[in-house]
Amino acid sequence: MAHVEFTAQLHRYVETPVLDCEAARLGEALAHAFRVNPRLRGYILDEQGHLRTHVAVFIDGHKARDRQGLSDALSPASRVYVLQALSGG
């Protein structure tokens, strides 16, 4: 089962589940997390369902490529990390 985690920084704003789920694509794994906590969706995806500009997703240590379709493949052993980018000076 794919393992999905969100950074602690994001947890300050919304409850972020750590979960293991059966998913072949990134979008499926995120959809599972959004079913656990629907409020999380607005922090991760924009109105078109694309990853927000300030969100980065890593799958097995590699940055997700498809920010719009969320079609990056997952294996049963994949580890997915969802981070909010920090900005400022």
N, C-alpha and C positions, 0 to 999 in steps of 0.2 A: 504494500500500500504506500502511496506517495505521502510524504510527511510535509505539512504546511505550517510555517511559523511566521508571525508578524513581529516586528521590532517592539521593544518596550516603549519607545518614544510614542508610537501610535497608540499603545495601550492607555496612555494618559488621557486620550480623548474618547475612546470607544473600546468596549470589551473585545479583545482579540483572541479567538480560540486557537489553541494549538491542536491540530487534528491530523489524523491519518485517514486517507480516503482512497477509494478506487477511482482513478481518473487517468484518462489517456492523454488529455490536453490540459494546459494551464487554465483555460477558461472553465473547464469542468471542476477543477480543484477549487478555484475561486468561488464558483457558484455554490459549492458545498459549504464553504466558509460563510457565504452570505445567507444561506439557509439557517445556519447556526445563529448568526447575528445579522439581521437585515440592515441595521444602521451602518455596518462596516462598508457596505457597497459604495456609499457616497464618499467615503474617504479614499477609496482605491480607484474607482472608475468615474469617468465624467458622464455627462448626459448622453453621449453617444455609445457608452459601453466600452470606451477605450481607457487604457491606463492613464491616470492623471499625470501631468507633466512632472510633478514632484515625487512620483512613486517609482521605485526601481524594484524589479523582481529578478531574483537569481535562482536558476534551476541547476542544481548540482555544481554550483560555483561559477556558472556562466550566466551572463546577463540575458534575460529573455529578449528575443528578437522581434516578435510580433506583438507590438504594443496596441494594435487596433483589433485584430481578430483573436488574439490570445490563443493562437493555435500551436504554440510550442509544445512538442511532444514530451510526455512524462513516461518514465518507466515505473514499474511497481516499487522500485527502491529509490525513486527520486526524492530529493530534499529541496523544498521550495521555500525561499526566504523573501518576504515582502517588507520593503523598507521605505520610509519617507525620507526624501533627500532633505538635508539641512542647507539653509542659505543664510546669508548675512555677513557681516564683517566684523 
